């Protein structure tokens, strides 16, 4: 079933221009491609997305609890956490698909509900779960989506080529692979050349090759000057793609920062494992200032410490003391380690 929220509804009491028989634009809304100078300057000084203390509950179950964050223009911002943490509900509240109970949301300076028709012209949305008719062709889906917008759409053929779907333009939706379907939904989200693109769990269930291809596509969206707001429960995906991330657990945002700064702040520990037959190794390694623990099992040593220079100091110690090693490995913390430390359980739980 083809589902879309985009339609034409006349708000009560609105006055409409009649320069075109199909132009249902309110009189106080500038035509597509033209912006009021004062409004544009005011919006440019603000974040693209502003979310302030929103809450959403279903009966006694609180899905989103006082969530706040901002998304800057031109960045890839990720909302990360396990399944059921409130990521999709939060995103749908920002998109205007789901109405929140309290709080406030602004996207491009607009209210997702009061300014829904103006906002839909300027954003693109890829839903976590979406389907098209089995026998709709790729080019038909592109034309259908393009017809839903007032402004001139992106050239569909060119977009399909950029997303590697040119050879599939005449294929039925039901014949596409999982990765091809995801790329098609991304194409549909980009058909109106949006300023902000929402991507919800876009690589779930894809194989590693397809996942990395999608990552390249997302980077390309950002490189074209768009803002990307995505959700994911894959920590590697967040680390590879996102300029900043917000960690959400049980409907609450725990922390927000760049992936590297989150790791540095919450998991400064570093670990080096090496193998050597040198009897002097244990004494030399123990003298490194940043070492917090040193464990030896026969000829294998595991050294843990903190600081950006820890691994470098271990290497320098080995070099200065002419200690020959037969194996050397470093283990650096990542976002999954951060999540484990902050919540007490693994992201896979």
GUDREN-959432 format. One line per 3 residues: number of its first residue (from 1); their letters; for each residue x, y, z of C-alpha. Coordinates in Angstrom, 1 decimal, decimal comma. Layout:
N
NUM = a = X/Y/Z ~ ... .
# end
This chain:
349
1 = xxx = 0,0/0,0/0,0 ~ 1,3/3,4/-0,9 ~ 1,1/5,8/2,0 .
4 = xxx = 1,9/9,5/2,1 ~ 0,9/12,3/4,3 ~ 1,4/14,9/1,6 .
7 = xxx = -1,8/16,3/0,3 ~ -3,6/19,6/-0,4 ~ -5,8/20,9/2,4 .
10 = xxx = -6,9/24,5/2,8 ~ -6,6/25,8/6,3 ~ -9,7/27,5/7,6 .
13 = xxx = -9,7/31,2/6,9 ~ -6,6/31,2/4,7 ~ -6,6/33,5/1,6 .
16 = xxx = -5,1/32,0/-1,5 ~ -3,4/33,4/-4,6 ~ -4,9/32,7/-8,0 .
19 = xxx = -1,9/33,2/-10,3 ~ -2,2/29,5/-11,2 ~ -5,2/27,2/-11,2 .
22 = xxx = -3,3/24,7/-9,0 ~ -1,6/27,2/-6,8 ~ -3,1/26,8/-3,3 .
25 = xxx = -0,3/28,7/-1,6 ~ -1,5/31,0/1,2 ~ -1,2/34,6/0,4 .
28 = xxx = 1,4/35,2/3,2 ~ 3,7/32,4/2,0 ~ 6,3/33,5/-0,6 .
31 = xxx = 6,4/31,5/-3,8 ~ 8,8/28,5/-4,0 ~ 12,4/29,5/-4,4 .
34 = xxx = 11,8/33,0/-3,0 ~ 12,3/34,0/0,6 ~ 11,5/37,1/2,6 .
37 = xxx = 14,9/38,7/3,4 ~ 14,1/39,4/7,0 ~ 12,9/35,9/7,6 .
40 = xxx = 15,8/34,3/5,9 ~ 18,3/36,3/7,8 ~ 16,6/35,4/11,1 .
43 = xxx = 16,4/31,7/10,3 ~ 20,1/31,6/9,2 ~ 21,1/32,7/12,7 .
46 = xxx = 19,3/29,7/14,3 ~ 19,9/25,9/14,2 ~ 18,1/24,1/11,4 .
49 = xxx = 16,3/21,9/14,0 ~ 15,4/22,9/17,5 ~ 13,8/20,4/19,9 .
52 = xxx = 13,0/21,6/23,4 ~ 11,8/19,3/26,2 ~ 9,3/17,3/24,1 .
55 = xxx = 7,4/14,4/25,8 ~ 5,3/11,7/24,2 ~ 3,4/9,0/26,2 .
58 = xxx = 1,1/6,2/25,2 ~ -1,0/5,7/28,2 ~ 1,3/5,0/31,1 .
61 = xxx = 4,3/4,2/28,8 ~ 6,5/7,2/28,3 ~ 8,2/6,9/24,9 .
64 = xxx = 10,0/10,3/24,8 ~ 10,8/12,1/28,1 ~ 11,9/15,7/28,0 .
67 = xxx = 14,1/15,4/25,0 ~ 16,1/18,4/23,8 ~ 18,7/18,9/21,2 .
70 = xxx = 19,7/21,1/18,2 ~ 20,9/20,3/14,7 ~ 23,2/22,7/12,9 .
73 = xxx = 23,0/23,5/9,2 ~ 24,9/21,2/7,0 ~ 25,8/18,5/9,6 .
76 = xxx = 24,9/14,8/9,9 ~ 23,3/14,5/13,3 ~ 22,5/11,0/14,7 .
79 = xxx = 20,0/9,9/17,3 ~ 21,5/6,6/18,6 ~ 20,4/4,0/21,0 .
82 = xxx = 18,9/0,5/21,1 ~ 15,6/-0,6/19,6 ~ 12,8/0,7/21,7 .
85 = xxx = 14,8/3,7/23,1 ~ 12,5/6,3/21,5 ~ 14,5/7,2/18,4 .
88 = xxx = 11,7/6,8/15,8 ~ 9,1/8,4/18,0 ~ 11,4/11,4/18,5 .
91 = xxx = 12,1/11,7/14,8 ~ 8,4/11,4/13,9 ~ 7,6/14,2/16,3 .
94 = xxx = 10,2/16,4/14,7 ~ 8,9/15,5/11,2 ~ 5,3/16,3/12,2 .
97 = xxx = 4,1/12,7/11,7 ~ 3,4/12,2/15,4 ~ 2,1/14,9/17,7 .
100 = xxx = 4,0/15,3/21,0 ~ 2,2/15,9/24,3 ~ 4,3/18,9/25,3 .
103 = xxx = 7,4/20,8/24,5 ~ 8,3/22,6/21,2 ~ 9,9/21,7/17,9 .
106 = xxx = 11,1/24,0/15,1 ~ 12,4/22,8/11,8 ~ 13,8/25,5/9,5 .
109 = xxx = 12,1/27,9/11,8 ~ 8,7/26,3/11,2 ~ 6,3/24,5/13,4 .
112 = xxx = 5,9/20,9/12,1 ~ 2,1/21,0/12,7 ~ 1,0/24,6/12,2 .
115 = xxx = 3,3/25,1/9,2 ~ 3,0/21,5/7,9 ~ 2,4/22,3/4,2 .
118 = xxx = 5,2/24,8/3,9 ~ 7,6/22,5/5,8 ~ 6,8/19,4/3,6 .
121 = xxx = 8,0/21,3/0,6 ~ 11,4/21,8/2,2 ~ 12,2/18,4/3,9 .
124 = xxx = 12,6/14,8/2,7 ~ 11,6/11,8/4,8 ~ 12,7/8,1/4,6 .
127 = xxx = 10,6/6,1/7,0 ~ 11,9/3,1/9,0 ~ 9,1/0,9/7,6 .
130 = xxx = 7,7/1,7/4,1 ~ 6,2/-0,2/1,2 ~ 5,1/0,6/-2,3 .
133 = xxx = 2,7/-1,4/-4,5 ~ 4,4/-4,6/-5,7 ~ 4,0/-3,8/-9,3 .
136 = xxx = 4,8/-0,1/-9,3 ~ 7,9/0,6/-11,4 ~ 10,8/2,6/-10,2 .
139 = xxx = 10,3/5,5/-12,6 ~ 6,5/5,5/-11,8 ~ 7,3/5,9/-8,1 .
142 = xxx = 9,7/8,8/-8,9 ~ 7,1/10,6/-11,0 ~ 4,3/10,1/-8,4 .
145 = xxx = 6,5/11,6/-5,6 ~ 7,6/14,5/-7,8 ~ 3,9/15,3/-8,5 .
148 = xxx = 3,3/15,8/-4,8 ~ 5,4/19,0/-4,6 ~ 4,7/22,5/-5,9 .
151 = xxx = 8,3/23,4/-6,7 ~ 10,2/21,9/-9,6 ~ 11,6/18,5/-8,6 .
154 = xxx = 15,1/17,2/-9,0 ~ 15,6/15,4/-12,3 ~ 14,5/11,8/-11,5 .
157 = xxx = 16,7/10,1/-14,1 ~ 19,8/11,9/-12,8 ~ 18,9/11,1/-9,2 .
160 = xxx = 18,5/7,4/-10,1 ~ 21,9/7,4/-11,7 ~ 23,5/8,9/-8,7 .
163 = xxx = 22,0/6,2/-6,5 ~ 22,9/3,4/-8,8 ~ 19,3/2,6/-9,9 .
166 = xxx = 19,4/3,7/-13,5 ~ 19,3/0,1/-14,7 ~ 16,3/-0,6/-12,5 .
169 = xxx = 14,1/2,3/-13,7 ~ 11,7/-0,2/-15,4 ~ 11,8/-2,8/-12,6 .
172 = xxx = 8,9/-3,5/-10,4 ~ 9,3/-2,6/-6,7 ~ 8,8/-6,2/-5,7 .
175 = xxx = 11,9/-7,3/-7,7 ~ 14,3/-5,0/-6,0 ~ 16,8/-6,2/-3,4 .
178 = xxx = 16,8/-4,8/0,1 ~ 19,6/-2,4/-0,6 ~ 17,9/-1,2/-3,9 .
181 = xxx = 14,6/-0,6/-2,1 ~ 16,5/1,5/0,5 ~ 18,2/3,5/-2,2 .
184 = xxx = 14,8/4,0/-3,9 ~ 13,3/5,4/-0,7 ~ 16,3/7,7/-0,3 .
187 = xxx = 15,7/8,8/-3,9 ~ 12,0/9,5/-3,1 ~ 13,1/11,5/0,0 .
190 = xxx = 15,4/13,6/-2,2 ~ 13,1/14,2/-5,2 ~ 12,0/17,6/-4,0 .
193 = xxx = 15,6/18,8/-3,4 ~ 15,0/19,2/0,4 ~ 17,0/21,3/2,8 .
196 = xxx = 16,7/18,7/5,6 ~ 16,7/14,9/5,1 ~ 15,3/12,5/7,7 .
199 = xxx = 16,7/8,9/7,6 ~ 15,3/6,4/10,0 ~ 17,3/3,2/10,5 .
202 = xxx = 18,2/3,3/6,8 ~ 20,6/0,3/6,8 ~ 18,9/-2,1/9,1 .
205 = xxx = 19,0/-5,6/7,7 ~ 21,4/-4,8/4,8 ~ 24,6/-6,7/4,1 .
208 = xxx = 27,9/-5,0/4,8 ~ 28,5/-4,1/1,2 ~ 25,1/-2,5/0,8 .
211 = xxx = 25,4/-0,7/4,1 ~ 28,7/0,9/3,1 ~ 27,2/1,9/-0,2 .
214 = xxx = 24,4/3,7/1,6 ~ 26,9/5,4/3,9 ~ 28,6/6,9/0,8 .
217 = xxx = 25,2/8,1/-0,4 ~ 24,5/9,8/2,9 ~ 27,9/11,5/2,9 .
220 = xxx = 27,1/12,7/-0,6 ~ 23,8/14,3/0,6 ~ 25,7/16,2/3,2 .
223 = xxx = 28,4/17,2/0,7 ~ 25,6/18,8/-1,5 ~ 24,9/21,2/1,4 .
226 = xxx = 22,0/19,3/2,9 ~ 21,4/18,7/6,6 ~ 20,9/15,0/7,6 .
229 = xxx = 19,1/13,8/10,7 ~ 19,3/10,1/11,1 ~ 18,5/7,4/13,7 .
232 = xxx = 20,5/4,2/14,1 ~ 21,2/1,5/16,7 ~ 24,4/0,6/14,8 .
235 = xxx = 27,3/2,3/16,6 ~ 29,8/1,8/13,8 ~ 27,3/3,5/11,5 .
238 = xxx = 27,1/6,5/13,8 ~ 30,9/6,7/14,2 ~ 31,4/6,6/10,4 .
241 = xxx = 28,7/9,0/9,4 ~ 27,8/11,5/12,2 ~ 29,3/14,8/12,9 .
244 = xxx = 27,5/14,7/16,3 ~ 25,3/12,2/18,0 ~ 22,7/12,2/20,8 .
247 = xxx = 22,6/9,0/22,9 ~ 19,0/8,2/23,9 ~ 18,0/5,5/26,3 .
250 = xxx = 14,5/4,8/27,7 ~ 13,2/8,0/26,0 ~ 15,8/10,3/27,6 .
253 = xxx = 18,9/11,9/26,0 ~ 21,9/11,0/28,1 ~ 24,6/13,0/26,3 .
256 = xxx = 25,3/14,9/23,0 ~ 28,6/15,5/21,3 ~ 30,9/14,3/18,5 .
259 = xxx = 31,6/10,6/18,6 ~ 35,3/11,1/19,4 ~ 34,6/13,6/22,3 .
262 = xxx = 32,0/11,2/23,8 ~ 34,6/8,5/23,7 ~ 37,3/10,7/25,2 .
265 = xxx = 35,1/12,0/27,9 ~ 33,5/8,7/29,1 ~ 36,0/6,1/28,0 .
268 = xxx = 39,5/7,5/28,2 ~ 41,1/4,0/28,7 ~ 43,4/2,5/26,1 .
271 = xxx = 44,7/-1,0/26,0 ~ 47,8/-2,5/24,3 ~ 48,5/-6,2/24,0 .
274 = xxx = 51,9/-7,4/23,0 ~ 54,1/-10,5/23,0 ~ 57,8/-10,5/23,8 .
277 = xxx = 60,4/-12,9/25,2 ~ 62,4/-10,1/26,7 ~ 62,7/-10,6/30,5 .
280 = xxx = 63,1/-6,8/31,1 ~ 59,8/-5,9/29,5 ~ 57,7/-6,0/32,6 .
283 = xxx = 59,9/-3,6/34,5 ~ 60,2/-1,2/31,6 ~ 56,4/-1,2/30,8 .
286 = xxx = 55,5/-0,7/34,5 ~ 57,4/2,6/34,5 ~ 55,2/4,3/31,9 .
289 = xxx = 53,4/7,1/33,8 ~ 49,9/6,5/32,3 ~ 49,8/2,8/33,0 .
292 = xxx = 46,9/1,8/35,3 ~ 47,3/-2,0/35,1 ~ 49,8/-4,5/33,7 .
295 = xxx = 48,9/-8,1/33,3 ~ 51,4/-10,8/32,2 ~ 50,5/-14,3/30,9 .
298 = xxx = 53,7/-16,1/30,0 ~ 55,1/-14,0/27,1 ~ 52,0/-11,9/26,5 .
301 = xxx = 51,4/-8,6/28,2 ~ 48,2/-6,5/28,5 ~ 48,8/-2,9/29,4 .
304 = xxx = 45,9/-0,5/30,2 ~ 46,2/3,2/30,6 ~ 44,7/6,6/29,8 .
307 = xxx = 45,6/9,6/27,8 ~ 46,1/10,4/24,1 ~ 49,8/9,7/24,3 .
310 = xxx = 49,5/6,3/26,1 ~ 49,9/4,1/23,0 ~ 52,8/6,3/21,8 .
313 = xxx = 54,5/6,1/25,1 ~ 54,3/2,3/25,0 ~ 55,9/2,2/21,6 .
316 = xxx = 58,6/4,7/22,7 ~ 59,3/2,5/25,8 ~ 59,8/-0,6/23,6 .
319 = xxx = 62,0/1,3/21,2 ~ 64,2/3,0/23,7 ~ 64,8/-0,3/25,6 .
322 = xxx = 65,3/-2,3/22,4 ~ 62,5/-4,7/23,3 ~ 61,6/-7,0/20,4 .
325 = xxx = 58,0/-7,9/20,1 ~ 56,4/-10,7/18,0 ~ 52,8/-9,3/18,3 .
328 = xxx = 51,4/-5,8/19,0 ~ 47,8/-4,8/19,1 ~ 45,9/-1,8/20,3 .
331 = xxx = 42,3/-1,7/21,5 ~ 40,6/1,7/21,5 ~ 37,1/2,3/23,0 .
334 = xxx = 34,2/3,2/20,8 ~ 30,6/4,5/21,0 ~ 29,4/1,0/22,1 .
337 = xxx = 31,8/1,2/25,1 ~ 30,4/4,6/25,9 ~ 26,8/3,4/25,8 .
340 = xxx = 27,7/0,4/28,0 ~ 29,3/2,7/30,5 ~ 26,5/5,2/30,6 .
343 = xxx = 23,6/2,7/30,7 ~ 25,1/-0,4/32,2 ~ 24,1/-2,7/29,4 .
346 = xxx = 25,1/-3,5/25,8 ~ 23,5/-1,8/22,8 ~ 22,5/-5,2/21,5 .
349 = x = 20,3/-6,0/24,5 .
# end
